Amino acid sequence: MNPSMEKRAVHIITRAGFADEVVKVARKAGAGGATIINARGEGRRHELFLGITIDSEKEIILCLTDAATSIKVMQAIQEQVGIDTPAHCIAYSIPVEDIVGIDLNL
């Protein structure tokens, strides 16, 4: 496949309440749209309060882009809302072979 035609799914995980800000950063970097999913996360360390596990609320933002745009989106996420910011974002991308239901015109 031609690298310029390669599609990527960018997954961005952020603390709850930061999805709108993260989507703005992704759009400014070239993403056309996003899907936001509410989630909860548990890392290596989790907090207990009175014997009850406290889950950390998360939001997952999914974007479909071309390969070049996925790099720009991930760089913008790292620089503006990355792990060392209050949004505490991490991002990764995976290749997408087929898409139905939408026309990305990538």
C-alpha angles and dihedrals in degrees: 000000000000107000091225089059095047114121122214134193110217114204117196121186118198140164114274114275097033101082096100092052091047092049090052090053092048093048092049088053091053108274111141099210145334145221117220121208125188112227144156127231140204122191130185089291123045130179126245123202116187089339093308120118112236111214118211113235115232140178123214119207118200122196131177114213143146118271096261093049092048089060091050092048093049092047091050091048091051094048100041108027103011133141093287094056130078089260088060094202128184121186139189136169133217131193119260118210103185136015128191130179098036137056111224094178089209 
